[in-house]
């Protein structure tokens, strides 16, 4: 039986955003999909929280995670002008099988979203019949907070464990 795992987070500083990235790994040469349900909350000082709940998907072909094996948790550098925080809770699992069939059963089309980036996604959770027991999922929590900065160059969030 294939086993899904994910690395520890590494901090990244990109042109337009900062945050952390982890890497998926699946043992064996199986085909299927990694699905991840995400509860993403952004709190900007003086604004109402922005909440996104969605399921995103990576294709697994012959044991290789596509389009990339990375899972990015990022904050736009444009947020430097005010204080804020991001809270993410995620549950991920691997489904073995035909990728197109999994996408169809999950109700996921090939569109990306503002939050999931280039990954195909759907609002809300994948159908219950595609979700294993919670004990068989990889559960993660990611929190970041920041204080107002003078510029994008000095924008430096703190990542909580």
N, C-alpha and C positions, 0 to 999 in steps of 0.2 A: 504494500500500500504506500503511495507517495506521501511524503512528509514535507509540509511547507514550513519554512523558517524565515526569519528576517534578522538582519544585522542590527547592531546598536546604531544610534543616530550619529552622524558626523555633521559638524557645523559647516555651513556654506555661506558665502557672500557673493552673490551674483550681481549683475548690472542693475537689475530692476527690483530685486528682492533679496532678503536674507532669511535664514532659517536653518533647517536641518534635513538630512536625507538618510534614508535607510535602504538596504538592498534585499530584495526577495531572493530566496533560493528554494528550489524544489529538488529533492533527490530523485534519481531515475530519469528515464526518458519518456515521460508521460505526456499526453496531450489533454488539454482542457482549459480551465480558466481559474485565475485567482480573483475572487470577488471580495470587496471590502466595503462594509457599511461605515459611513463617516457621519458623525455629528460635529459640525464645525461652527463655533461661535466666536464672533469678533466683537470686542467691546472697545469703542473709541470714546474717550472722555467727552462728555457733553452730547452724545448721540445715543439713540436706541441700539440695543444689540442687533447685530446682523447674524441670522441663523440659517445654516444650510444643512439639510439632511439628505444624503444621497448614497447610492451604491455605485462604485466604480469597478472597472474590470480590466485585467491584464490577460492577454492570450498566452497560453503555454503550449509551445510546439516542440515536440521531441525534448522536453525538459528545459527548454530555453524560454525565459520570460520576455514577452514582446509587448509594446514596442521597445521598452527599456525595462530593466529590472529594478529601477529606482522608484522610491516612494518619497515624494517631496512634501515637506511641511514648511510653508513659506509665508513671509509677511512682506507686503509691498513696501519698498523704501519710501513711497509717497506718504506713509503714515508718520514720518519723522516729526511732523509739525505739532503733534499732540501725543499725549500719553494714551496707552491702551493695553489690551491683552487679547490673546487668542487661546481658546481652549478647544482641543480636539480629542474626541474619543473615537476609536476605530476598532472594528472587529473584522478579521480577514479569515478566509478559508479557501481551500482548493477543491474544485469540482473536476473530476476526470470525465472526459468525453469529448464529443464533437463541439468545437467552439461555437459554430453558428447555431447549433441546437441549444446550447446553454444560453447564448445571447437572446434567442427567441423566447425560451422558457422564462428568462429573467425579465423580459420586457425592456431590454436595453437596446437602444439603437446605436448607430455609429457616431452620434453627435457627442461633442465634448461640452463642457460647461465652464462657466466663469470660475468655478472653484476646483473642479477636477482636472482642468487643463486639457491636455491632448487625449486623455483617456475617455473611452466611451462610458456613459453613466446614465443613471435614471434617478429621478427624485424618489426619496424614501428607501425603504428596505427592499431587498430582493424577496420574491415570494417565499413564504414559509417552507414550501416543499424543497427549496434549494438550499436552505440554511441548515447546517448541522447543529447539534446541541452546542450551547455556549461553551461547554467544557472542551470542545474540539476546535474552537476558534482561537486565533491569535488575537488577544485583546491588548490594545495599547492606549495610552493616554499621553498627550503632548500639550504642554502649557508654555506659553511665552508671554512676557510682559516687557513693556518699554516705557521710558519717560521721554518727554519732548526733547528733541535734539535741535541743534542749530542748523544742521544740514543733513542731506542723505549720507554724506561721507562719515558723519559721526553717529549715525543711527545704529544703536547697539542693543538689541533685545537681550533679555535674560531668559534662559531656558531652564524650566523647573523639572526636576526628576520625579 
